[in-house]
Amino acid sequence: MRPSLFQLSPLAALVAAVFSTQVQAQSVSINGLILDQDGKAIEQARVHVHGRQQYVYADKNGRFTIQAPADAELHISAKGYGDQFVKVADAQSDQLKIQLEAGGLERIVVAASGLHHYDLEMANPVSVLSGEELSCKTEPTIGETLKSMPGVHSNYYGPVAASPILRGLDGPRVRILNNGLDSADVSRIGPDHAITADAITTEQIEVLRGPSTLLYGSGAVGGVVNVVDNRLPRQLRPASTQIETRYSSGADEKTAALAHDGGQEQIAWHFDGFKRKTNNYDVPDFTNDEGESTNQLANSWLDNSAVNGGLSWITDKGLLGFSVGHIDSEYGIPGHHHHHEEHEEDEHEEEENHQEDGVFARVKQDRYGLAGELYKPFAGIETLSFNSALTRYQHHEIEGGAIGTTFKNDSFESRFTAEHETFAGWHGVVGYHLQQSDYKAIGDEAFTPDSKTDSHALFVLEERSFGDFTAQLGARIEQIDYKASGIEFEHHHDEDAAEEHSSENVKNDFTAASASAGLVWNFQPGYNWALSVSRSERAPSAAELYSNGAHIATQTYELGLAYALDADGEISKSETDFKKEVANNIDLTLRKFEGDFTFTYNLFYNKVHNYLYMRDSGLTMADLEAHEEEGHEEEHDHEHEGEEFSIFHYQQQDATLYGAEFAMAYQLTAEQELEFFIDSVRAKLDNGGDLPRIPPVKAGAGYSYSAQDWSATIDWTHYMKQNRVAAGESATGSYQILDLGFSYYFNLNDLDLTAFAKANNLTDELGFVHSSFIKEDAPLPGRSFTLGLKARF
C-alpha cells in the first residue's frame, strides 16, 4: 500500500484534542533591546526560548518581541559575541536590556540533536552554517555549500549534483534531512542524482559528524546533514520579507529568491520560493575524455525552481502545523554528453537548446508535512511531539527528447517523541520512528530493481549533569524489511534456456541495534572536553543488495551483495549471508569558546566490521555478453557501444577510518578576525589496501573585516595531493582556491539592503576532485564573479 497522509490523522487528532483543554502555563510577551558593550544595537541577534523551537531575531535597532512561558529561560546570542541566559521570571520589567561582550563563539541550537542542545554542549562534533555566513557560502548544491567545513568534502558530480562527504563516508552512510526528516530523493543511490534540498531559502544547515544513528537510523552511520528552514512555522514572528537576487559570470547564473514570514494572534505562516538558471560552467582550459581541449564543462546547466508554504496554529499549550512544497528542476548530467554535437554549436544555440545537448534530468517532487507539539500535557512529560512527511518524488533522465530512465520514490516518515521531566537526575526523550518507501526504476539505466522498504524503530536519549560533567546516553533498536521484485539471479549460456529465464521476488530483513555514551567536561570557564563512544549497526541498503546493471554515471557495472560472480563472468545467486555493518567509533573533542582566541580540535577513530564497498572484479561488461541471450546482447551493444565498463561487485571486509579536524579563530580587533582550519581522514581495509575516493588533506585560512556599513572576506583553501588510492584508482594532484567577498549594508526608506560581490577561484586554478567519480572529466569551476542584492522589509 502506498504511504498516505491519512496515516497522520491519529496524531493530529491527539494534538487537537489536547489543544481544546484548559491552558496550563501562561505565556507572556517579552520586549527587549540587545546592545554591545559600547551601547550599539546588535542586528540579527538571536533570542531563543531554551528547550523549545521558539526563537526570533533582533531588528536593525536591536529590538525584539517574543512570546514565552512565564517560567522560561531565554538564550541570547550573536556571531562574534559571548552569549547570555536570562530567566523571564527574574526580569525586572517587561523591557529587557541585554549587553553582549565581543569575543567568543556563538552558541547555536542544533535542531537535529534531539534534546535542544547547543553545538558547544554536544559530545558529538557538530558544525552549523547560518546567517550571513550561510548566505556568503551558498552554492547551487548542498555539497559545494558545505565543503569548506572541517571534516566535510564533496563528491562533486559537476556543479549540478554534489553531495557532502563526512570523514570519507557518503552515499547511504550519510543521511540528508530536511527539518529532521529524510529528503526522500534518490541522491543516496547515484552521485549524478541531485539533492532536492537547497540552501538559498534555508535558515541554517547542521552537520553532525560521526555516527548519528540513534535518532535517524542506520543510514546515519557516517553522519547527518540537516537542512533547517521555516516552511512549517514553529514560532510567531512579526511580518517580514526577504528578497535576494544574484548574477554569476561563470555560468551566466541568474537566481532570485523570496522568503516571507508572519504571524497574527495564534496563526503563523511562511512562504518561500526561488528560481535559478545557469548555462554550462566555465572551467580552466583542460583536455576532456575525448582528447579535446575545452574551457567549459559540457552538459552542466541548471534550471531549478521551488515553492514552499506552511501554516501553524500556535498557543501556549503547543502547536499544530502543516506544510507543502513543490520542486521542479532540470539539470544536465556531465558524462552523458555528446562532445561533437556540442562543439558544433555556438554559445547562443547551447543556451537555448540544452535539451538537445545530451542527457538531462527532470525532477519533480511534492512534499507534505504535518507536525505538532504539546507542552506539559500531563505530569512528568514536558513535551509530546510528532513530525511527519509524505513525499512523492519522480526523476526522468531524458536523451534526444525521449525518456530513457525513470526513478520514482513514494515515501512516508514519522517520528513521535516524548520528552520527560527530570527523573532521578536524568532528563531525556523516548520515541518511535517509522519509515516507508516504495522505489521504482524503469528504463535503460535501471540498474536497481523495484523495492519496498519498511523500517520501525524505538529509541531513547538521556542526559544528566554531575557538577562540571554532563553524561549523555542513548540506544536504538530498528527493524528493516526489504521486498524487491524482478530479481534475475542467473545469466544462461545457451539461447534455449532463455525461455525458462524468470525473475524472482525476494525478501530480506535486518535488526540493527545501536548505542552511544558521551561525556562533556567543562573543566574551566570557556573550555570543555567531550568524549563520545558509539556502536552503530547499519543494514545494507536495497541498492547495495540488489543492484545489477550498468551505471552510466559512475561508468561501472554494479553488482549487489545478493549476487555471486565467478571468474568467467557468470552471475548467480549468492549463498553468503548478508551481514550488517558495525561501526565502533570514538570521538575526542577539545573546545575553547570564550575570549578572542577560540578553537575546536577533534580526533576520531572508526573501526568498521563488515564494511560494504564496491570492489573491482577485474572483469568488464564484455565478459557478461557471452552469458546473455542474443536479443539482450544486441540491445546492450547498441546502448553502450564502445564502452567497456568494469564490473564492480559489492563486498564486505573490515575497515578502519581515523583522522583529525581542527578549526581556530582569533579576534584581532573588534573589526578583524583570522581563521584557520585543517582536516584529514585515513581510510583502509584491514586486510590491505586503501578505500576508493577518500578525500585528501584540506587546509584553509581566512581573514574578515567588519565595519559598521560594510564587510569583506578573503578565504584560501588548499587541497593536498591524494596518492593513497585503491586498486585501479589514479592519484590526484593538489590545488588551491582563493575566494574574495564584499558586502555593503544600507537603508532605503523602509528597506534594509545588502549589496554583495564575490570572486570565486580568483586565480582560475585547475582543480580535480579526488572523491568524484568523473574527476578527469569534471574539473572545478574556473574564475567567476557574483553580484547580488538582498532586501529585507
C-alpha positions in Angstrom: 0.0 0.0 0.0 1.3 3.4 -0.9 2.1 5.8 2.0 -0.8 8.1 2.8 -1.2 11.3 4.6 -4.2 9.8 6.4 -1.7 7.9 8.5 -1.0 11.2 10.2 -4.6 11.7 11.4 -4.4 9.9 14.8 -1.6 12.0 16.0 -3.2 15.2 14.6 -6.4 14.3 16.4 -4.5 13.8 19.7 -2.9 17.3 19.4 -6.2 18.9 18.5 -7.9 17.2 21.5 -5.3 18.4 24.0 -5.4 21.9 22.5 -9.0 22.1 23.4 -8.2 21.6 27.1 -7.5 24.3 29.7 -4.3 26.4 29.4 -1.7 25.1 31.9 1.1 27.6 31.5 0.5 31.3 30.8 2.6 32.9 28.2 3.9 36.5 28.4 5.0 38.9 25.8 8.6 40.0 26.3 10.2 43.0 24.7 13.9 43.6 24.7 16.9 45.5 23.4 20.2 43.9 22.6 23.4 46.1 22.6 27.1 45.6 22.5 29.5 46.9 25.2 29.6 50.3 23.5 25.8 50.7 23.6 25.3 50.0 19.8 22.5 47.8 18.6 23.3 44.3 17.5 21.2 43.4 14.5 20.2 39.8 13.9 21.0 38.7 17.4 19.0 35.5 18.1 16.7 35.2 21.1 15.7 31.6 21.8 13.3 30.0 24.3 15.6 27.4 25.9 14.3 23.9 25.4 11.8 24.8 22.7 11.8 25.6 19.0 10.8 29.2 19.6 13.2 32.0 18.5 13.2 35.4 17.0 15.9 37.8 15.6 16.6 41.4 16.7 15.8 44.1 14.2 18.2 46.8 12.9 17.7 48.7 16.2 18.5 45.7 18.3 14.9 45.3 19.5 12.8 42.1 19.7 9.5 40.8 20.9 8.9 37.1 21.8 6.1 35.1 23.4 7.4 32.7 26.1 6.1 30.9 29.2 6.5 32.9 32.4 9.0 30.4 33.8 11.1 30.2 30.6 14.8 30.9 30.1 15.9 33.0 27.2 19.2 32.4 25.4 20.6 35.5 23.6 23.4 35.0 21.1 25.1 36.8 18.2 28.0 35.9 15.9 31.2 37.3 17.4 29.8 37.9 20.9 29.6 35.9 24.1 26.0 34.7 24.8 23.8 35.2 27.8 20.9 33.3 29.5 18.1 35.3 31.1 15.2 33.9 33.1 11.9 35.6 32.3 10.8 35.4 36.0 13.9 37.3 37.1 13.3 40.2 34.7 12.7 43.5 36.5 10.2 44.6 33.8 8.8 43.5 30.5 11.5 45.5 28.8 14.8 43.6 28.8 18.1 45.3 28.2 20.9 42.9 27.4 24.5 43.7 26.6 26.8 41.2 24.9 30.5 41.3 25.1 32.6 40.9 21.9 34.6 37.7 21.5 33.8 34.0 21.8 31.8 31.6 19.8 28.0 31.9 19.3 26.1 29.0 20.8 23.6 27.7 18.2 20.7 25.4 19.0 21.1 22.1 16.9 17.7 21.0 15.8 19.0 17.6 14.9 20.4 17.0 18.4 17.1 15.7 19.8 17.5 17.4 23.2 17.7 21.1 22.2 21.5 21.0 22.6 23.7 23.9 21.7 26.6 23.0 19.4 29.2 23.7 22.1 27.4 21.3 24.6 27.3 18.2 22.4 29.6 15.2 22.9 29.5 14.5 19.1 31.3 17.0 16.8 28.8 19.3 15.0 29.2 22.4 12.7 26.4 24.8 11.9 26.3 27.2 8.9 23.8 30.0 9.4 23.0 33.7 8.9 25.4 35.8 6.8 28.0 33.1 6.6 25.5 30.7 5.0 24.4 33.4 2.6 28.0 34.0 1.5 28.8 30.3 1.0 25.5 29.3 -0.7 26.0 27.3 -3.9 23.5 25.5 -6.2 24.3 22.2 -4.4 24.4 21.3 -0.7 27.8 19.5 -1.2 29.5 22.6 -2.6 27.9 24.8 0.0 29.3 22.8 2.9 32.7 21.6 1.5 34.7 24.3 3.3 33.7 23.0 6.8 36.3 20.9 8.7 35.6 17.2 8.1 33.3 17.9 5.1 34.1 17.3 1.4 32.0 17.0 -1.8 31.7 14.0 -4.1 31.2 16.6 -6.9 29.4 15.2 -9.9 29.9 18.6 -11.5 28.2 21.7 -10.1 24.8 20.2 -10.8 24.9 17.3 -8.3 27.3 17.3 -5.4 26.6 15.5 -2.1 28.6 16.1 1.2 31.2 13.5 2.2 31.7 13.3 6.0 35.0 11.9 7.2 35.4 9.9 4.0 31.8 8.5 4.0 28.9 9.4 1.8 26.0 7.8 -0.1 23.8 5.6 2.1 26.0 6.2 5.1 25.2 9.9 5.3 21.6 10.9 5.9 20.4 14.1 4.2 17.5 15.6 6.2 15.1 18.5 5.8 13.8 19.7 9.2 14.8 16.4 10.8 13.2 14.1 8.2 14.8 12.3 5.2 14.9 14.3 2.0 13.3 11.3 0.3 15.1 11.9 -3.1 17.3 9.3 -4.8 20.6 11.1 -4.2 21.8 8.3 -1.9 21.7 5.8 -4.9 23.8 7.6 -7.5 26.2 10.6 -7.4 24.6 12.1 -10.5 21.3 12.4 -8.6 20.9 15.9 -7.1 19.8 16.5 -3.5 16.4 18.3 -3.6 17.2 20.5 -0.6 18.6 23.9 -1.5 20.5 26.4 0.7 19.1 29.6 -0.9 16.0 29.8 1.3 17.4 27.9 4.3 18.0 29.3 7.8 20.8 27.0 8.9 22.5 23.8 7.9 23.7 21.4 10.6 26.4 18.9 10.0 26.7 16.1 12.7 30.0 14.3 12.0 30.3 10.7 13.2 27.5 8.2 13.8 24.1 9.8 14.4 22.1 6.6 14.2 20.1 6.9 17.4 17.6 9.4 16.1 17.9 8.9 12.4 18.5 5.2 11.8 21.2 3.0 10.4 21.6 5.3 7.3 23.3 7.8 9.5 26.3 5.7 10.5 28.6 8.3 8.9 26.8 11.4 10.0 23.8 13.7 9.3 23.3 16.9 7.3 20.1 18.6 8.4 18.7 21.5 6.3 16.6 23.7 8.6 14.0 26.1 7.2 10.8 27.7 8.5 8.4 26.2 6.0 6.4 24.7 8.9 6.4 27.7 11.3 7.2 26.9 15.0 7.1 30.4 16.4 5.1 33.6 15.9 7.1 36.2 14.1 6.4 39.8 13.1 5.7 40.1 9.4 9.0 40.2 7.4 10.0 39.6 3.8 13.4 38.9 2.3 14.2 39.1 -1.4 17.5 38.1 -2.9 18.8 38.3 -6.5 22.2 37.4 -7.8 24.1 37.0 -11.0 27.3 34.9 -11.5 29.5 35.2 -14.6 31.0 31.7 -14.5 27.8 30.0 -15.8 25.7 33.1 -16.6 23.8 32.2 -13.4 20.6 34.2 -12.6 18.9 33.5 -9.3 16.0 35.1 -7.5 14.6 34.0 -4.1 11.9 35.2 -1.8 11.0 34.3 1.8 8.1 35.7 3.9 7.2 35.0 7.5 4.4 36.4 9.5 2.1 35.8 12.5 -1.1 37.2 14.0 -2.7 36.2 17.2 -2.3 32.3 17.2 -1.6 31.8 13.5 1.9 31.8 11.9 2.6 31.5 8.2 5.5 31.1 5.9 6.2 31.2 2.2 9.4 30.9 0.2 10.4 30.2 -3.4 13.3 30.5 -5.7 14.3 30.3 -9.4 17.8 29.6 -10.6 19.0 29.2 -14.2 22.5 28.7 -15.5 24.4 27.7 -18.7 27.3 25.3 -18.8 30.0 26.2 -16.3 33.3 27.8 -17.4 36.4 25.9 -16.3 40.1 26.5 -16.7 41.4 25.0 -20.0 41.7 21.2 -19.8 41.6 18.2 -22.1 38.5 16.1 -21.8 38.0 12.3 -22.2 38.0 12.6 -26.0 41.3 14.4 -26.1 39.7 17.8 -26.9 40.8 21.0 -25.3 37.8 22.9 -23.8 37.1 25.6 -21.2 33.5 24.6 -20.4 32.1 21.6 -18.5 29.7 20.2 -21.1 26.1 19.4 -20.0 26.4 21.2 -16.7 23.5 23.6 -17.0 20.7 24.1 -14.4 17.1 25.2 -14.4 15.8 24.9 -10.9 12.7 26.2 -9.1 10.8 25.5 -5.9 8.0 26.9 -3.8 7.1 26.1 -0.2 4.5 27.2 2.2 3.3 26.5 5.7 0.7 27.4 8.3 0.7 26.7 12.0 -1.7 27.2 15.0 0.5 28.2 18.0 -0.7 28.5 21.5 0.9 28.3 24.9 -0.2 24.7 25.0 1.7 23.8 21.8 1.5 24.0 18.1 0.0 22.2 15.1 1.3 22.9 11.6 1.1 21.9 8.0 3.5 22.5 5.1 3.6 21.8 1.4 6.5 22.1 -1.0 6.9 21.6 -4.7 10.2 21.3 -6.7 10.5 21.5 -10.4 14.1 21.0 -11.6 16.1 20.3 -14.7 19.8 19.8 -14.9 22.3 18.4 -17.4 24.3 15.4 -16.4 28.0 15.6 -17.1 29.4 12.4 -18.6 26.3 11.7 -20.6 27.1 14.4 -23.2 27.8 14.1 -26.9 31.0 16.0 -27.3 31.0 16.5 -31.1 27.4 17.8 -31.2 28.1 20.3 -28.5 31.2 21.7 -30.1 29.4 22.3 -33.4 27.0 24.7 -31.7 27.8 28.2 -30.7 27.2 29.6 -27.2 23.7 31.0 -28.1 22.5 27.8 -29.5 23.8 26.0 -26.4 21.8 28.3 -24.2 18.5 27.7 -25.9 18.8 24.1 -26.8 20.1 22.4 -23.6 17.7 19.6 -24.0 19.3 18.6 -27.3 22.8 18.7 -26.0 22.8 15.4 -24.1 21.1 13.5 -21.2 19.4 15.7 -18.7 17.3 15.1 -15.6 13.8 16.4 -15.0 12.9 16.2 -11.3 9.5 16.8 -9.7 8.9 16.4 -6.0 5.8 17.2 -3.9 6.2 17.1 -0.1 3.6 17.4 2.6 4.5 17.9 6.2 2.5 17.7 9.5 3.9 18.4 12.9 2.7 19.1 16.4 3.9 19.8 19.9 2.2 19.6 23.3 3.8 21.3 26.2 3.2 19.7 29.6 0.3 17.6 28.6 0.4 15.7 31.9 2.6 15.2 34.9 6.1 14.1 34.2 6.1 15.0 30.5 7.5 18.3 29.2 6.7 17.9 25.5 4.9 15.4 23.3 5.8 16.0 19.6 5.5 14.4 16.2 6.9 15.3 12.9 5.8 13.6 9.6 6.3 14.0 5.9 4.8 12.4 2.8 6.9 12.7 -0.3 6.2 12.0 -4.0 9.4 12.0 -6.0 9.9 11.5 -9.7 13.0 11.8 -11.8 13.2 11.3 -15.6 16.6 11.0 -17.4 15.9 12.3 -21.0 18.1 11.9 -24.1 17.1 13.1 -27.6 13.7 14.2 -26.3 12.8 10.7 -25.1 12.7 9.4 -21.6 15.4 6.8 -21.1 15.1 6.1 -17.4 12.6 7.0 -14.7 13.2 6.9 -11.0 10.2 7.1 -8.5 10.2 7.1 -4.8 7.0 7.5 -2.7 7.9 7.7 1.0 6.3 8.3 4.3 8.2 9.1 7.5 7.0 9.9 11.0 8.8 10.4 14.3 6.9 10.6 17.6 8.8 11.6 20.8 8.0 12.2 24.5 10.4 14.5 26.4 10.2 13.7 30.1 10.9 15.9 33.1 14.0 15.3 35.2 13.7 11.9 37.0 16.4 10.7 39.3 18.6 13.4 37.8 18.1 12.2 34.2 16.4 14.3 31.5 15.6 12.8 28.1 13.3 11.6 25.3 11.9 8.3 24.2 10.5 7.9 20.7 9.2 5.8 17.8 10.4 6.3 14.2 8.6 4.9 11.1 9.9 5.0 7.6 8.3 3.5 4.5 9.4 3.9 0.9 8.2 2.5 -2.5 11.1 2.8 -5.0 10.8 2.1 -8.7 13.4 2.4 -11.5 12.2 1.9 -15.1 14.3 2.1 -18.3 17.7 1.7 -19.9 19.7 2.6 -16.7 17.5 1.0 -14.1 20.4 -0.8 -12.5 18.5 -1.2 -9.2 15.2 -3.2 -9.1 11.9 -2.0 -7.7 11.9 -2.3 -3.9 9.8 -1.5 -0.9 11.4 -0.7 2.5 9.7 -0.6 5.9 11.6 0.5 9.0 10.3 0.6 12.6 12.5 1.8 15.4 12.4 2.7 19.1 15.0 5.0 20.6 15.9 6.7 23.9 18.3 9.6 24.6 19.1 10.6 28.2 21.4 13.1 29.9 22.4 14.0 33.4 24.7 16.6 35.0 27.3 15.9 37.7 28.8 19.2 38.6 31.1 20.1 35.7 30.3 16.9 33.9 27.3 16.1 31.7 26.7 12.5 30.7 24.7 11.6 27.6 23.4 8.1 26.9 21.4 6.7 24.0 20.1 3.5 22.4 18.1 2.4 19.3 16.6 -0.8 18.1 15.5 -0.9 14.5 13.7 -3.4 12.2 14.2 -3.0 8.4 12.3 -5.1 5.9 13.1 -5.1 2.1 10.9 -6.5 -0.6 12.4 -6.4 -4.1 10.8 -7.6 -7.4 12.1 -8.5 -10.8 15.4 -10.0 -9.5 17.2 -12.1 -12.1 19.9 -14.2 -10.4 21.3 -16.1 -13.4 22.6 -15.4 -17.0 22.4 -18.5 -19.1 25.0 -19.6 -21.6 22.6 -21.1 -24.2 19.8 -19.4 -26.1 17.4 -22.3 -25.5 17.4 -21.5 -21.8 16.1 -18.0 -22.4 12.5 -19.1 -22.4 12.9 -20.6 -18.9 14.6 -17.5 -17.6 12.4 -15.8 -15.0 12.6 -13.2 -12.3 12.0 -13.6 -8.6 10.6 -11.6 -5.8 12.9 -11.6 -2.7 12.6 -10.5 0.9 15.3 -9.7 3.4 15.1 -8.3 6.9 17.6 -7.0 9.4 17.5 -5.9 13.0 20.0 -3.1 13.8 20.9 -2.1 17.3 22.9 1.0 18.2 24.1 2.5 21.4 26.3 5.5 22.4 27.7 7.2 25.5 29.1 10.7 25.8 30.7 12.8 28.4 31.2 16.6 28.4 33.6 18.1 31.0 33.6 21.9 31.5 36.9 21.8 33.2 37.3 25.6 33.4 35.2 28.6 32.2 35.3 28.8 28.4 36.8 25.3 27.9 35.4 21.8 27.6 36.4 18.3 26.7 34.0 16.0 25.0 34.2 12.2 24.6 31.8 10.1 22.6 31.8 6.3 22.2 29.3 4.6 20.0 28.5 1.2 18.4 26.3 1.7 15.4 24.8 -1.1 13.2 23.8 -0.4 9.6 21.7 -2.7 7.4 22.8 -2.8 3.7 20.7 -0.6 1.5 18.4 -2.0 -1.1 20.7 -0.7 -3.9 23.8 -2.3 -2.2 21.9 -5.6 -2.1 20.1 -5.9 -5.4 21.9 -3.7 -8.0 22.6 -5.5 -11.2 23.3 -3.3 -14.3 25.3 -0.6 -16.0 25.5 2.6 -14.1 26.4 5.2 -16.7 27.1 8.0 -14.2 29.9 6.1 -12.5 31.0 4.3 -15.7 30.7 0.9 -13.9 28.6 -2.2 -13.9 27.3 -2.5 -10.4 26.5 -5.9 -8.9 24.9 -6.2 -5.5 25.7 -8.3 -2.5 22.8 -10.7 -3.3 24.7 -12.0 -6.4 27.8 -14.2 -6.9 30.2 -13.6 -9.8 32.6 -16.3 -11.0 35.8 -15.7 -12.9 34.1 -16.4 -16.3 31.5 -13.6 -15.8 28.7 -16.0 -14.7 26.2 -14.3 -12.4 24.2 -16.4 -9.9 22.5 -16.1 -6.5 24.9 -15.6 -3.6 24.9 -18.2 -0.9 26.7 -15.9 1.5 24.8 -14.5 4.4 24.4 -10.7 4.4 26.0 -9.0 7.3 25.3 -5.7 9.0 28.0 -3.1 9.1 29.1 -2.5 12.7 30.9 0.8 13.3 32.7 1.2 16.6 33.6 4.9 16.8 35.4 7.1 19.3 35.5 10.9 19.2 37.6 13.1 21.4 37.0 16.9 21.2 38.6 19.9 22.9 36.9 23.3 22.7 37.8 26.8 23.7 34.8 29.0 23.1 35.3 32.2 25.1 37.7 35.1 24.6 39.4 36.5 21.5 41.1 33.1 20.7 38.8 30.1 20.2 39.3 26.7 18.7 37.8 23.2 18.3 40.0 20.1 18.0 38.5 16.7 17.1 40.2 13.3 16.9 38.2 10.3 15.7 38.8 6.5 15.2 36.2 4.3 13.5 36.6 0.6 13.3 34.0 -0.9 10.9 33.3 -4.6 10.8 31.8 -5.9 7.5 32.4 -2.6 5.7 30.4 -2.7 2.5 32.2 -1.4 -0.6 32.4 -1.8 -4.4 35.5 -4.0 -5.4 36.8 -4.0 -8.9 36.2 -7.7 -10.0 38.8 -7.4 -12.9 36.0 -8.2 -15.4 34.2 -6.0 -17.8 30.8 -5.9 -19.4 32.2 -7.8 -22.4 32.7 -10.8 -20.1 29.0 -10.8 -19.4 27.9 -10.8 -23.1 28.7 -14.4 -23.7 26.1 -15.3 -21.0 23.3 -13.1 -22.3 20.6 -14.1 -24.8 21.0 -12.7 -28.3 18.3 -10.1 -28.1 19.5 -8.6 -24.9 23.1 -8.6 -26.2 22.2 -6.6 -29.3 20.3 -4.1 -27.3 23.2 -3.8 -24.8 25.7 -3.3 -27.6 23.6 -0.6 -29.1 23.2 1.3 -25.9 26.9 1.1 -24.7 28.8 0.8 -28.0 32.5 1.4 -27.4 32.1 1.4 -23.6 33.6 -1.5 -21.6 32.6 -0.7 -18.1 34.4 -2.5 -15.3 32.3 -4.8 -13.1 32.3 -3.6 -9.5 30.9 -6.2 -7.1 29.8 -5.2 -3.6 31.9 -7.0 -1.0 32.2 -6.8 2.8 35.5 -6.6 4.7 36.7 -5.0 7.9 37.9 -1.4 7.5 39.4 1.4 9.7 38.9 5.1 9.3 40.7 7.7 11.5 41.6 11.3 11.3 41.5 14.8 12.8 39.8 18.1 12.4 41.0 21.5 13.8 39.5 24.9 13.5 40.5 28.2 15.2 39.6 31.8 15.2 41.4 34.8 16.5 39.7 38.2 17.0 42.5 40.7 16.2 40.3 43.7 16.9 36.6 44.3 17.2 36.5 44.5 13.4 39.1 42.0 12.3 39.2 38.2 12.6 41.6 35.5 11.4 40.5 31.9 10.9 42.3 28.6 10.1 41.3 25.0 9.7 42.6 21.6 8.6 41.1 18.2 8.3 42.3 14.7 7.3 41.0 11.2 7.1 42.8 7.9 6.5 40.6 5.0 5.3 41.9 1.5 4.6 40.9 -2.1 4.5 42.2 -4.2 7.4 43.5 -6.9 5.0 45.4 -4.3 3.0 44.7 -1.6 0.5 43.0 1.8 0.6 39.3 2.6 0.2 38.5 4.4 -3.0 37.7 8.1 -3.5 38.8 9.2 0.0 39.3 13.0 0.2 42.8 14.4 0.6 44.0 16.6 3.5 42.4 20.0 3.3 43.6 23.2 4.9 42.3 26.7 4.8 42.7 30.2 6.2 40.5 33.3 6.1 40.5 36.9 7.1 37.4 39.1 7.7 36.9 42.7 8.3 33.5 44.0 9.6 32.8 47.8 9.7 29.5 49.4 10.5 28.3 49.6 6.9 30.5 47.1 5.1 32.4 43.8 5.5 35.0 41.9 3.5 36.4 38.4 3.5 39.4 36.6 2.0 39.3 32.8 2.0 42.1 30.5 0.8 41.8 26.7 0.7 44.5 24.2 -0.2 43.7 20.6 -1.2 46.8 18.4 -0.9 47.8 15.6 -3.3 46.0 12.3 -2.8 48.2 9.4 -3.6 46.8 6.8 -1.1 44.5 5.2 -3.7 42.6 1.9 -4.2 43.4 -0.6 -6.9 42.6 0.8 -10.3 42.3 4.3 -9.0 44.7 7.1 -10.0 46.3 9.8 -7.8 45.0 13.4 -7.8 47.2 16.4 -7.7 47.0 19.3 -5.3 45.3 22.6 -6.0 44.3 25.7 -4.1 41.2 28.0 -4.3 41.2 31.7 -3.5 37.8 33.5 -2.9 37.0 37.1 -2.1 33.8 38.6 -0.8 32.5 42.1 -0.1 29.1 43.3 1.4 27.7 46.8 1.8 24.8 47.5 4.2 22.5 50.5 3.7 18.9 51.6 4.1 16.4 52.9 1.5 13.2 54.2 3.0 11.9 51.1 5.0 14.2 48.7 3.2 17.3 47.1 4.8 19.5 46.4 1.8 22.7 44.4 1.4 24.7 44.6 -1.8 27.3 41.9 -2.2 30.0 40.9 -4.6 32.1 37.7 -4.7 35.1 36.4 -6.7 35.4 32.6 -6.6 38.6 30.9 -7.7 40.2 34.2 -8.4 43.4 32.6 -9.7 41.5 30.4 -12.2 43.1 27.3 -10.7 42.5 23.9 -12.4 41.4 21.5 -9.7 40.2 17.9 -9.9 38.2 16.5 -7.0 39.6 13.1 -6.0 36.3 12.0 -4.4 34.4 12.5 -7.7 33.5 9.5 -10.0 34.2 11.7 -13.0 37.2 13.7 -11.8 39.2 13.7 -15.0 36.2 15.0 -17.0 34.7 17.5 -14.5 37.2 20.0 -13.0 36.0 22.6 -10.6 34.6 25.8 -12.0 37.0 28.5 -13.0 37.2 32.2 -12.1 33.7 33.6 -11.5 32.3 36.9 -10.3 29.0 37.2 -8.5 26.9 40.3 -7.8 23.8 40.3 -5.7 21.3 42.3 -3.7 19.2 41.4 -0.7 16.3 43.4 0.7 14.5 43.0 4.0 11.3 44.7 4.9 
